[in-house]
Every structure is written in structure tokens, then in C-alpha cells.
Amino acid sequence: MTEAIHPIQLGVGGIEIPGKTSRLSAVQESGLNYLQGLGLDPYVVTTRHGGPGGQLIRFRLSEAFAHDWTPQCDTTQLAHKLGLDTLGKPDDLDREILLSMLLGPVAFAYPNVDELESAVRVRRNIVLNARKTALAFDTEEAERPTEYWQYAEATGFTLLPGKPLIAALEAATQPDRSGKLYSFSCYRATEYVILLGLAQELARSNPKLLGQLQRQWETRAIMSGQFHDVFLKEYGSMNEPLPLRYYVPGDRLWFRNPDEASSNAEGYEGSWVMYLGGGLFTNFWKRDEPFTLTTKCVELYHWRHATYMGKNGKLQVDDNIVDDRVRQSLADPQQVSRILEQMLRLREPGGVYVNGGCIDTTREHVRWVRPGTSEIFLPDGGAA
């Protein structure tokens, strides 16, 4: 029997901040002052929830604006509709981040306004760094700048003594800094971009935790599932999926390859990306050609048409064939429509390949980072 899926109800999320009954007005004023600084307060409604000793303020985009700007929680057109220049104006990027959170179908909870401000800056850092990131795709080999990094199988890539984490991450991911493209998988690339955005915020708001992060990477890299558990929160679920077109700048997300045969090629099970805002997703291999939702769906669709058995006996995908197929499809609106009808659906559970698409039901974002409220506990370095 198939378990029922209950789409998350729209308009019940937003941003939540708790406060004692006696201080709830101060929490509300502090939140509105932050929103006012970005000119967003006229579009926001505030409500109080909970009982004595357990109250909170919820900030939400008013239903009228949410309906006009983001019907059915589609944030991919938000920046265009509001004329936001998120490339040239950092405040406009902050506005897109906050507006996307304020209309969210789930609540983004923070213990105070300071933590909310840090969360927005982390997301901004991630987007700015992701725009600069360009890498060479490789699922089997990996390399880092030797003036910053050393490798051991037991510890992964760790920092050389005395080498600062932020500079080392920039050198590994940003060819404008290093003059070279280094080999990464898409999953590891997202980890480095997230870690860099986090470290930059810690330098400002929690230097003690940054020092612990530095010592952690001098000792052992945190990777894969442990990276997710230590640094990230996931929102949405298979039973309560997020809307197909709901994304917040700075989110990490996964596009699944819904074709069973080609998903057996290593590195082509799916694609991990960061959402840049403005309807764009990272393309770490062609930095100046970020994906739209349409082009990402078309690319994943054509992986099935480019598989072959390599000389090493492993299934592989010819990216040149994929590129040719994508160009041909994008020139044919009817073909694009047919592909989107198949791909622009929620993904199926692991191991199931029947009628699902490539859109994941969840997104991921960084945990709280401020002194006293940080949720980040480093396995080799404690928490701050």
C-alpha cells in the first residue's frame, strides 16, 4: 500500500521567534526593525502564537502579496517580478532571501533576531561564493591546492599547519583566486561552498566557533552524511513535500535522475546544487551558464540518452552527447514541454522508478551559529 502524501499547507509558515510574554512586544519590534531596514515591513503581518511562557511571534508575508508575487509558493520568479538586482545590490539579495522565507510553507524558527540576521548573511555568503565557484567534475579523482591542503585516506583533505580555512576554501573553489580548476564531485562542491559561507559569518559573529572549525579541518574533514548532520537542517519530507518551485537563495538541494538505467552511472544518480535566487541553480562545471529549472530538467532527462560502457567496465555518461541533446531540445518548445511534463514532478522514494520526476521533496540550510544558541557541535572540536 502506498503511503499518502500530504502537501504542506501554504501560508502557515514564515519566520518564528519565541519570547517570554513580558518581552514579546520587544521581540516583535526588533524583528520589524530588521525588516524595516530592508523596506519589507509594509508587506509583513505579525501574529502571536502559543500560551503563557511559551509564546512566539510569527512574521509572514501578507496573503495578498504572497498570492501576487509567488502564486503556489513559486519563488523562482520573485526577483524578476519585484525588479530586484541581486547581482549588483547585496541588499536586494537579502530581500529575496527574506521574502522567500516569509512566504514559506514551513516555519523557519530562530531563537532571536540576531540568529535570523546571521542566517540571512550565511545564505548571502553561500550565493556569492557559489557564483564564483568553478570546478572540474570528477567522481573518482580529487585535488586541492597543495599550498593549503594535504590528503590522507583516514582524514580526507585537511589544512596544512598555519593555513587559514577561509583562504584555503576560496583557493580550492574559486579559479579567480587560484588560476586553476580543481576536481570535485557535485556533492563535495556543495560542502565546500556551504562551509565557506558559514566560516565567513563565524568570522563576524562567532570567532570562537570559527577557531574550532579551523582546528577541526586541521585534524579531520567532516564529509558526506556527517557533514549534513553537523551543519545542516532539512525541511520538507517525503510525506509533506515542499512545493515544486519553492526555493530560498542559499538552499542546498538535490535533483534526482528518475531514469533507473542511467542512474547506475557513478555521479549521475542525481545532481546536488545550490539555489542562487532569481530562478537560477549552480552549474559548477560551467559557472557562466547557471541552470534554470527548465534547463536542469532537460539536462537530467538526456542523461539516459548518453550512457555507454567504458573500457573500465563501468557505466558512464558522455557529457558532449548530453550537451548536444539539450541544445536540440531547447530549440523545440514542444519537446521541452514534453520533457517538463515528465521531469517536473516530485521524485519517488529510493529504489522506485515508475512515474516520478526529478524534484526533491526537501531542501537544506545551515544550522544556528551564534554564541549561546549555536546548534553546531563539531566531533573533534566541541561547540560554541
PAROGU-569711 format. One line per 3 residues: their letters; for each residue x, y, z of N, C-alpha, C, O. Coordinates in steps of 0.2 Angstrom, whole numbers. Example, Ala and Ser with C-alpha at 12.3 -4.5 7.8 and 13.67 -1.06 7.14 Angstrom:
! residues 2
AS> 66/-28/39/62/-22/39/66/-16/39/71/-17/42; 64/-11/35/68/-5/36/64/0/39/67/6/40
! end
This chain:
! residues 384
MTE> 4/-6/0/0/0/0/4/6/0/9/7/4; 3/11/-4/7/17/-5/5/22/1/-1/23/2; 10/25/4/8/29/9/6/36/6/9/38/1
AIH> 1/39/9/-2/45/7/3/51/8/7/51/12; 3/55/3/7/61/3/3/67/4/-2/68/1; 5/71/9/1/77/11/5/83/10/9/85/14
PIQ> 3/87/4/7/93/3/7/98/8/1/99/12; 12/101/10/12/106/15/7/112/14/7/114/8; 3/114/19/-2/119/18/2/126/17/6/127/21
LGV> 0/129/12/3/136/10/1/141/15/-5/141/17; 6/146/16/4/152/20/4/151/28/2/155/31; 6/145/30/6/144/38/13/144/40/14/143/46
GGI> 18/146/36/25/146/38/27/153/40/24/156/44; 33/155/37/36/161/38/42/161/43/45/156/43; 43/166/47/49/166/52/46/166/59/42/171/60
EIP> 48/162/63/46/162/70/51/163/75/57/160/74; 50/168/80/55/169/85/51/169/92/46/173/93; 53/165/97/50/165/103/52/170/108/56/174/107
GKT> 48/171/113/49/176/118/45/175/124/39/173/123; 47/177/130/43/177/136/37/182/135/38/187/131; 32/181/138/26/185/137/27/193/138/25/197/135
SRL> 32/194/143/33/201/145/38/204/140/38/210/140; 41/200/136/46/203/131/44/202/124/47/203/119; 38/199/123/36/198/116/35/204/112/37/204/106
SAV> 33/209/114/32/216/111/39/218/108/40/221/103; 44/217/113/51/219/111/54/215/105/57/217/101; 52/208/105/54/204/100/51/206/94/54/206/88
QES> 45/207/94/41/210/88/44/216/85/45/217/79; 46/221/89/49/227/87/55/226/84/57/229/79; 60/222/87/66/220/85/66/217/78/70/219/73
GLN> 61/212/77/60/209/70/58/214/65/61/214/59; 53/218/67/51/223/62/56/228/60/56/231/55; 60/230/65/66/235/64/70/232/59/73/236/54
YLQ> 72/226/59/76/222/54/73/222/47/76/224/42; 67/221/47/63/221/41/63/228/38/63/229/32; 62/233/42/61/239/40/67/242/37/67/246/32
GLG> 73/240/39/79/242/37/80/240/29/84/243/26; 76/235/27/77/232/20/70/234/17/69/232/11; 66/238/20/60/241/17/55/235/16/50/236/11
LDP> 55/230/20/50/225/19/44/225/24/39/221/23; 45/229/29/39/229/34/32/230/32/28/228/35; 31/234/26/24/236/24/21/229/21/15/229/21
YVV> 25/224/20/22/218/17/21/213/21/19/207/20; 23/214/28/23/208/33/17/209/38/16/215/40; 14/203/40/10/203/45/13/199/51/17/195/50
TTR> 12/201/57/14/198/63/8/195/67/3/198/68; 9/189/70/4/186/74/8/183/80/14/181/79; 4/182/85/7/179/91/3/172/92/-3/171/91
HGG> 8/167/94/5/160/95/8/158/102/12/160/104; 4/152/104/7/149/110/3/151/116/-2/155/116; 5/148/122/2/150/128/7/154/133/12/155/131
PGG> 5/154/139/9/158/144/16/154/145/16/148/145; 21/158/144/28/155/145/30/152/139/36/150/139; 26/151/134/28/148/128/26/151/121/24/148/116
QLI> 26/158/121/23/162/116/29/163/110/35/163/112; 27/164/104/31/166/99/28/171/94/22/172/94; 32/175/91/30/179/86/31/176/79/37/174/78
RFR> 26/176/75/27/174/68/27/180/63/22/184/63; 32/180/59/32/185/54/31/182/47/34/177/45; 26/185/43/24/181/37/22/187/32/20/192/33
LSE> 24/185/26/21/189/20/14/189/20/11/184/20; 11/195/19/3/195/19/1/191/13/4/191/8; -5/188/14/-8/184/9/-9/187/2/-8/184/-3
AFA> -10/193/2/-12/197/-4/-5/197/-8/-5/196/-14; 0/199/-5/7/200/-8/9/193/-10/12/192/-16; 9/188/-6/11/181/-7/7/179/-13/11/175/-18
HDW> 1/180/-14/-3/177/-20/-1/181/-26/0/177/-31; 1/187/-26/3/191/-32/10/189/-34/11/189/-40; 14/189/-29/21/188/-31/24/181/-32/28/180/-36
TPQ> 21/177/-28/23/170/-28/17/165/-28/16/161/-23; 13/165/-33/7/160/-33/10/153/-32/14/151/-35; 6/149/-28/8/142/-26/15/142/-23/18/137/-25
CDT> 17/147/-20/24/147/-17/30/146/-22/35/144/-21; 29/149/-28/34/149/-34/38/155/-33/36/160/-34; 44/153/-30/49/159/-28/54/160/-34/58/165/-34
TQL> 53/156/-40/58/157/-45/58/163/-49/62/165/-52; 52/166/-49/51/172/-52/50/178/-48/49/184/-50; 52/177/-41/51/183/-36/55/189/-38/53/195/-38
AHK> 62/188/-39/66/193/-40/64/197/-47/65/203/-47; 62/193/-52/60/197/-58/54/201/-57/54/207/-60; 49/198/-54/43/202/-53/44/208/-49/41/213/-50
LGL> 49/208/-44/50/214/-40/55/218/-42/57/224/-39; 59/217/-48/64/221/-51/70/221/-46/73/226/-46; 72/215/-43/77/215/-38/84/214/-42/84/210/-46
DTL> 89/218/-41/95/217/-44/100/214/-39/104/217/-36; 99/207/-39/103/203/-34/110/202/-36/114/200/-31; 112/204/-42/119/203/-44/123/210/-42/128/209/-40
GKP> 119/215/-43/123/222/-41/122/225/-34/125/229/-32; 116/222/-31/115/225/-24/114/220/-19/109/216/-19; 119/219/-15/118/214/-9/112/214/-5/109/209/-3
DDL> 109/221/-4/103/221/0/97/218/-4/93/215/-1; 97/218/-11/92/215/-15/92/208/-14/87/204/-14; 98/205/-13/99/198/-12/96/196/-5/92/191/-5
DRE> 97/200/0/95/199/6/87/200/6/83/196/9; 84/204/2/77/205/2/74/198/-1/69/196/1; 77/196/-7/74/190/-10/75/184/-5/70/180/-4
ILL> 80/183/-1/81/178/4/75/179/9/72/174/11; 74/185/12/69/186/17/62/185/15/58/181/18; 61/187/9/54/187/6/52/179/5/47/177/6
SML> 57/176/2/56/168/1/55/165/8/51/160/8; 58/167/13/57/164/20/50/166/23/47/162/26; 49/172/22/42/175/25/36/172/22/31/171/25
LGP> 37/169/15/31/166/12/31/159/12/27/155/10; 36/156/16/37/149/16/32/145/18/28/147/23; 31/139/16/26/134/18/27/131/25/23/128/28
VAF> 33/131/27/35/129/34/39/135/37/41/139/34; 39/134/44/41/140/48/49/139/49/51/134/50; 52/144/48/60/145/49/60/148/56/59/154/57
AYP> 62/144/61/62/146/68/69/148/70/74/145/69; 70/154/74/76/156/76/75/158/83/69/161/85; 80/158/88/79/159/95/79/167/96/76/169/101
NVD> 81/171/91/81/178/92/83/181/85/84/178/80; 82/188/85/83/191/78/90/191/76/92/191/70; 95/191/81/102/191/79/103/184/75/107/184/70
ELE> 100/179/77/102/172/74/98/173/67/101/170/62; 93/176/66/90/177/60/94/181/55/95/179/49; 97/186/57/102/190/53/108/186/51/110/187/45
SAV> 110/182/56/116/178/54/114/173/48/118/172/44; 108/170/49/106/165/44/105/168/37/107/165/32; 103/174/37/102/178/30/109/179/28/110/178/22
RVR> 114/181/32/120/183/29/124/176/27/128/176/22; 123/171/30/126/164/28/123/162/21/127/160/17; 117/163/20/114/162/14/117/167/8/118/164/3
RNI> 117/173/10/120/178/5/127/176/4/129/176/-2; 131/174/9/138/172/8/138/166/3/142/165/-2; 134/161/4/134/155/0/132/157/-7/136/154/-12
VLN> 127/161/-8/126/163/-15/132/166/-19/133/165/-24; 135/171/-15/140/175/-18/146/170/-19/149/171/-25; 148/166/-15/153/161/-16/151/156/-22/156/154/-26
ARK> 145/154/-22/143/149/-27/144/152/-34/145/149/-39; 142/158/-35/143/162/-41/150/162/-43/151/162/-49; 155/162/-39/162/162/-40/165/155/-42/171/155/-44
TAL> 161/150/-40/164/143/-40/164/140/-47/159/140/-50; 170/138/-49/170/134/-55/175/128/-54/181/129/-51; 173/122/-56/177/116/-54/177/111/-60/174/112/-65
AFD> 181/106/-59/182/101/-64/178/95/-61/179/93/-56; 173/92/-65/169/87/-62/173/80/-63/176/78/-68; 173/77/-57/177/70/-57/174/67/-50/174/69/-45
TEE> 171/61/-52/168/57/-46/174/52/-43/172/49/-37; 179/51/-46/184/46/-43/191/50/-41/194/48/-36; 193/55/-44/199/59/-43/197/65/-39/192/68/-41
AER> 201/68/-35/200/74/-32/207/77/-30/212/74/-29; 207/84/-31/213/88/-29/212/94/-26/206/97/-27; 216/97/-23/216/103/-19/222/107/-20/228/104/-22
PTE> 223/114/-19/229/117/-20/234/115/-14/232/115/-8; 240/113/-17/244/110/-12/248/114/-7/250/112/-2; 247/121/-9/250/126/-4/245/127/2/247/130/7
YWQ> 239/124/2/234/124/8/232/117/10/231/117/16; 232/112/6/229/106/8/234/100/8/238/100/4; 232/95/12/236/88/11/230/83/12/225/84/15
YAE> 232/77/9/227/72/9/229/65/13/235/63/12; 225/62/16/226/56/19/219/52/19/214/55/20; 220/46/17/213/42/17/209/42/23/203/42/23
ATG> 212/42/29/209/42/35/205/48/37/200/48/41; 208/54/35/206/60/37/203/65/31/200/70/33; 204/63/25/202/67/19/207/73/18/212/72/21
FTL> 204/78/15/208/84/14/208/88/20/203/90/22; 214/89/23/215/93/29/220/99/28/223/99/23; 219/104/32/223/110/31/230/109/33/232/106/38
LPG> 235/112/29/242/112/31/242/117/37/239/121/38; 247/115/42/248/120/48/249/127/46/253/129/42; 245/131/50/245/138/49/241/141/43/241/147/42
KPL> 238/137/39/234/139/33/227/140/35/224/136/38; 224/147/34/218/148/36/212/145/32/213/144/26; 207/143/35/202/139/32/198/143/26/197/140/21
IAA> 197/149/28/193/153/23/197/154/16/195/153/11; 203/156/17/208/156/11/209/150/7/209/150/1; 209/144/11/210/138/8/204/136/4/204/133/-1
LEA> 198/137/7/192/135/3/191/140/-3/189/137/-8; 193/146/-3/192/150/-8/197/148/-14/195/148/-20; 203/146/-12/208/144/-17/206/137/-20/207/136/-26
ATQ> 202/133/-17/200/127/-19/194/127/-24/194/123/-29; 190/132/-23/184/133/-27/183/138/-32/179/138/-36; 188/144/-31/187/150/-35/193/151/-39/198/153/-37
PDR> 193/149/-46/198/150/-50/201/157/-51/207/158/-53; 197/162/-49/199/168/-49/204/170/-44/209/174/-45; 204/165/-39/209/166/-34/215/161/-35/221/163/-34
SGK> 214/155/-38/219/151/-39/222/150/-46/228/148/-47; 218/152/-51/220/151/-58/220/144/-60/222/143/-66; 216/140/-57/215/133/-59/209/130/-57/206/132/-52
LYS> 206/125/-61/200/122/-59/202/115/-56/206/111/-58; 200/114/-50/201/108/-46/195/103/-47/190/105/-47; 197/97/-46/192/91/-47/188/90/-41/191/89/-35
FSC> 181/90/-42/177/89/-37/171/85/-39/170/84/-45; 167/81/-35/161/79/-36/156/84/-34/158/89/-31; 150/84/-37/145/90/-36/143/90/-28/142/95/-25
YRA> 143/84/-25/141/84/-18/146/87/-14/145/91/-9; 153/86/-15/158/89/-11/159/96/-13/160/100/-8; 157/98/-19/157/105/-20/152/109/-16/154/114/-14
TEY> 146/106/-15/142/110/-11/144/110/-4/143/116/-1; 147/105/-1/150/106/5/155/111/6/155/115/11; 160/112/1/165/117/2/161/124/1/163/129/5
VIL> 156/125/-3/153/132/-4/149/133/3/149/139/5; 146/128/6/142/130/12/147/131/18/146/136/21; 152/127/18/157/128/23/161/135/23/162/138/28
LGL> 162/137/17/165/144/16/160/149/18/162/154/22; 154/149/16/149/154/18/148/154/26/147/159/29; 148/148/29/147/148/36/153/151/40/153/155/44
AQE> 159/149/37/166/152/40/166/159/40/168/163/45; 164/162/34/164/169/34/159/173/39/161/178/41; 153/170/40/149/173/45/152/172/52/151/176/56
LAR> 155/166/54/158/165/60/163/170/62/164/172/67; 167/172/56/172/177/57/169/183/60/173/187/63; 163/185/59/160/191/61/156/190/67/156/194/72
SNP> 153/184/68/148/184/74/150/178/79/147/179/85; 155/174/77/156/169/82/164/166/81/165/161/79; 169/171/82/176/169/81/178/163/85/182/159/82
KLL> 175/161/91/177/155/94/175/149/90/179/144/90; 169/149/88/167/143/84/171/142/77/173/137/75; 173/148/74/177/148/68/184/145/70/187/141/66
GQL> 187/146/76/193/143/78/193/136/79/197/132/77; 187/134/81/186/126/82/185/123/75/187/118/74; 182/127/71/181/124/64/188/124/61/189/119/57
QRQ> 192/129/62/199/128/59/203/122/62/206/119/58; 202/121/68/206/115/71/203/109/69/206/104/68; 196/109/68/193/103/65/196/101/58/198/95/57
WET> 197/106/54/199/104/47/207/103/47/209/101/42; 210/105/52/217/103/53/218/96/55/223/93/54; 213/93/58/213/87/61/210/81/56/213/76/54
RAI> 203/83/54/200/78/50/194/82/47/190/86/50; 193/80/40/187/84/37/181/80/39/180/74/40; 175/84/39/169/82/40/165/81/33/165/86/30
MSG> 163/76/31/161/75/24/154/71/24/152/67/29; 151/71/19/145/67/17/140/67/22/138/72/24; 137/61/24/132/61/29/133/65/36/129/68/38
QFH> 139/64/38/141/68/44/141/75/43/139/79/48; 143/78/37/143/85/36/135/87/36/134/92/39; 131/83/33/124/85/34/121/85/41/118/90/43
DVF> 123/80/45/121/80/52/124/86/56/120/88/60; 130/88/55/133/93/59/131/100/57/130/104/62; 130/101/51/130/108/49/123/110/46/121/116/46
LKE> 119/105/44/113/107/40/106/105/44/106/100/47; 101/108/42/94/106/44/91/105/37/92/108/32; 86/100/37/82/98/31/75/100/33/72/99/38
YGS> 72/103/28/65/105/29/61/102/23/63/102/17; 54/100/24/50/96/20/52/89/21/56/87/25; 48/85/18/49/77/19/45/74/13/42/77/9
MNE> 46/67/13/43/63/8/35/63/9/32/63/4; 33/64/15/26/64/17/23/70/16/17/71/15; 27/76/17/25/83/17/29/86/13/34/90/15
PLP> 29/85/6/34/88/1/33/96/1/28/98/1; 39/99/-1/38/106/-2/36/107/-9/36/103/-13; 33/113/-11/30/114/-17/36/114/-23/42/115/-21
LRY> 34/112/-29/39/110/-34/44/116/-35/50/115/-37; 41/122/-35/45/128/-37/47/133/-31/48/139/-32; 47/130/-25/49/134/-19/56/133/-17/58/127/-15
YVP> 60/138/-17/67/138/-16/69/145/-12/66/150/-14; 73/144/-8/76/150/-4/83/151/-6/87/146/-6; 86/157/-9/93/158/-10/97/155/-5/96/157/1
GDR> 102/151/-6/107/148/-1/105/141/1/108/138/4; 99/139/-2/97/132/-1/102/127/-4/104/128/-10; 103/121/-1/106/116/-5/100/111/-7/96/109/-2
LWF> 100/108/-12/95/103/-14/98/98/-19/103/99/-22; 94/93/-20/96/88/-25/90/87/-30/84/87/-29; 93/86/-36/89/84/-42/90/77/-43/96/75/-44
RNP> 85/73/-43/86/65/-44/85/64/-51/81/66/-55; 90/59/-53/89/56/-60/84/50/-60/85/45/-57; 78/52/-63/72/47/-62/73/41/-67/68/36/-67
DEA> 78/41/-71/79/35/-76/84/30/-72/89/31/-71; 81/24/-71/84/19/-67/91/17/-70/96/16/-67; 91/16/-77/97/13/-80/103/18/-80/108/16/-78
SSN> 102/24/-82/107/29/-82/109/31/-75/115/34/-74; 105/30/-70/106/32/-63/112/27/-60/114/29/-55; 113/22/-64/118/17/-61/125/19/-63/130/16/-61
AEG> 126/25/-67/132/28/-69/135/32/-63/131/36/-60; 141/31/-60/143/34/-54/143/42/-56/146/44/-61; 140/46/-51/140/53/-52/134/55/-55/132/61/-56
YEG> 130/51/-58/124/53/-62/117/50/-58/112/49/-62; 118/48/-52/112/46/-48/107/52/-47/101/52/-46; 110/58/-48/106/64/-47/111/70/-47/117/69/-49
SWV> 109/76/-45/114/82/-45/112/86/-39/107/89/-38; 118/87/-35/117/92/-30/119/99/-32/124/100/-35; 115/104/-30/116/111/-32/114/115/-26/111/113/-21
MYL> 116/122/-27/114/127/-23/109/132/-27/110/133/-33; 104/134/-23/100/139/-27/102/146/-26/104/148/-20; 103/149/-32/106/156/-32/101/161/-31/103/167/-30
GGG> 95/160/-32/90/165/-32/89/167/-39/92/165/-44; 84/171/-41/82/173/-47/80/167/-52/81/168/-58; 78/162/-49/77/156/-54/83/152/-56/82/148/-61
LFT> 89/153/-53/95/150/-56/98/145/-50/97/146/-44; 101/140/-53/104/135/-49/111/134/-51/113/135/-57; 116/132/-47/123/132/-48/124/127/-54/121/122/-55
NFW> 129/129/-58/132/124/-63/140/125/-62/143/129/-65; 142/121/-57/149/122/-55/154/120/-61/160/123/-61; 152/117/-66/156/115/-72/156/120/-77/161/120/-81
KRD> 151/124/-77/151/130/-82/148/136/-78/142/137/-79; 152/139/-75/150/144/-70/146/149/-73/141/152/-70; 147/151/-79/143/157/-83/137/154/-86/134/158/-89
EPF> 135/148/-85/129/145/-88/125/142/-82/124/136/-83; 123/146/-77/119/143/-72/112/140/-75/110/142/-80; 110/135/-71/104/131/-74/97/135/-71/97/138/-66
TLT> 92/135/-76/86/136/-73/82/130/-72/85/125/-73; 76/130/-69/73/124/-68/72/120/-74/72/114/-74; 70/124/-79/69/120/-86/75/117/-88/75/111/-90
TKC> 81/121/-89/87/118/-92/90/112/-87/93/108/-90; 89/113/-81/91/107/-76/87/101/-78/90/95/-78; 80/102/-78/76/96/-80/78/93/-87/78/87/-87
VEL> 79/97/-92/81/94/-98/88/91/-98/89/86/-101; 93/94/-94/99/90/-94/98/83/-91/101/78/-94; 95/83/-85/95/76/-82/91/71/-86/92/65/-86
YHW> 86/74/-90/82/69/-94/86/66/-99/86/60/-101; 91/70/-102/95/67/-108/101/63/-105/105/60/-109; 102/62/-99/107/58/-96/106/51/-99/111/47/-101
RHA> 100/49/-100/98/42/-102/100/41/-109/101/35/-111; 101/46/-113/102/45/-120/110/46/-121/112/45/-127; 114/46/-116/121/47/-117/125/42/-113/131/43/-112
TYM> 122/36/-111/126/31/-107/130/26/-112/127/25/-117; 135/24/-109/139/19/-113/144/15/-108/145/18/-102; 146/9/-110/150/5/-105/157/7/-107/160/6/-112
GKN> 161/10/-102/168/12/-103/172/6/-103/171/0/-101; 179/7/-105/184/2/-105/185/-1/-99/188/-7/-98; 184/3/-93/185/0/-87/179/-4/-84/179/-7/-78
GKL> 174/-5/-89/168/-10/-87/163/-6/-83/159/-9/-80; 164/0/-82/159/4/-78/154/8/-83/157/11/-88; 148/9/-81/143/13/-85/145/20/-84/147/23/-79
QVD> 145/24/-90/147/31/-90/142/35/-94/138/32/-98; 143/42/-93/139/46/-97/143/51/-101/148/54/-98; 142/51/-108/145/56/-112/142/63/-112/137/64/-114
DNI> 145/68/-108/143/74/-107/142/78/-114/138/82/-114; 146/77/-119/146/80/-125/139/78/-129/136/82/-132; 137/72/-128/131/70/-131/125/73/-127/120/75/-130
VDD> 126/73/-121/120/77/-117/120/84/-119/114/86/-120; 125/88/-120/125/95/-122/122/95/-129/118/100/-130; 123/91/-133/120/91/-140/113/90/-139/109/94/-143
RVR> 111/85/-136/104/84/-135/100/89/-132/94/91/-133; 103/92/-127/100/98/-123/99/104/-128/93/107/-128; 104/105/-132/103/111/-137/97/110/-142/93/114/-143
QSL> 97/103/-144/92/102/-149/85/102/-146/80/105/-149; 84/100/-139/78/100/-136/76/107/-134/70/109/-135; 80/111/-132/78/118/-130/76/122/-136/73/127/-136
ADP> 78/120/-142/76/124/-148/69/122/-151/66/124/-155; 66/117/-147/59/114/-149/55/115/-143/55/111/-138; 51/120/-143/46/121/-137/42/115/-135/40/114/-129
QQV> 39/112/-140/35/106/-139/39/100/-135/36/97/-131; 45/100/-138/49/94/-134/51/96/-127/51/92/-123; 52/103/-126/53/105/-119/47/104/-115/48/101/-109
SRI> 41/105/-117/35/104/-114/34/97/-112/32/95/-107; 36/92/-117/35/85/-115/40/83/-110/38/79/-106; 46/85/-110/51/84/-105/49/86/-98/49/82/-93
LEQ> 47/92/-98/45/95/-91/39/91/-89/38/91/-82; 34/89/-93/28/85/-90/31/79/-87/27/77/-82; 36/76/-89/39/70/-86/43/72/-80/43/68/-75
MLR> 47/77/-81/53/78/-76/50/83/-70/53/82/-64; 46/87/-71/44/92/-66/39/89/-62/33/92/-61; 41/84/-58/36/81/-54/41/79/-47/47/79/-48
LRE> 37/78/-42/41/76/-36/44/69/-37/42/65/-41; 50/68/-35/54/62/-35/50/56/-31/46/57/-27; 52/50/-33/49/44/-30/54/42/-24/60/44/-24
PGG> 52/38/-19/57/35/-14/63/32/-17/62/29/-23; 68/31/-14/74/27/-16/72/20/-18/68/17/-15; 75/18/-24/74/12/-27/68/11/-31/66/6/-34
VYV> 64/17/-31/57/16/-35/58/21/-41/60/26/-41; 57/18/-47/57/21/-54/51/19/-58/51/15/-62; 46/23/-57/40/22/-60/37/28/-64/37/28/-70
NGG> 34/33/-60/32/39/-63/34/45/-60/31/50/-62; 39/45/-56/42/51/-53/46/55/-57/48/53/-63; 47/61/-55/51/66/-58/58/67/-55/60/63/-51
CID> 61/73/-56/67/74/-53/67/79/-47/73/81/-44; 62/82/-45/61/87/-40/61/84/-33/57/79/-32; 66/85/-29/66/83/-22/60/86/-18/58/91/-19
TTR> 59/82/-12/53/85/-8/56/89/-2/52/92/1; 63/90/-2/66/93/4/71/98/1/73/98/-5; 73/103/6/79/107/5/83/107/11/81/105/16
EHV> 89/110/11/93/110/17/96/117/18/98/121/13; 97/119/24/100/126/26/105/125/32/104/120/36; 109/130/33/114/129/39/110/130/45/105/134/46
RWV> 113/127/50/110/127/57/112/134/60/115/138/58; 109/135/66/111/141/70/118/142/72/121/137/73; 121/148/72/128/149/73/130/153/78/136/154/79
RPG> 126/157/82/128/162/86/130/159/93/128/154/95; 135/163/96/137/161/103/130/160/108/126/165/108; 130/155/111/125/154/116/119/150/113/115/147/116
TSE> 118/150/106/112/147/103/114/143/97/110/139/94; 121/142/96/123/138/90/121/131/91/121/128/97; 119/128/86/117/121/85/123/116/82/122/110/81
IFL> 129/119/81/134/116/78/139/113/83/142/117/87; 139/106/83/143/103/88/148/99/84/147/94/80; 155/101/84/160/98/80/162/92/83/164/92/89
PDG> 163/86/80/165/80/83/172/80/86/173/76/91; 176/84/84/183/84/86/185/91/89/190/93/91; 179/95/90/181/102/92/176/105/97/177/111/99
GAA> 170/102/99/166/105/103/161/109/100/160/109/94; 158/114/103/153/119/101/154/125/104/157/126/109; 151/131/101/152/137/104/145/141/103/145/147/105
! end
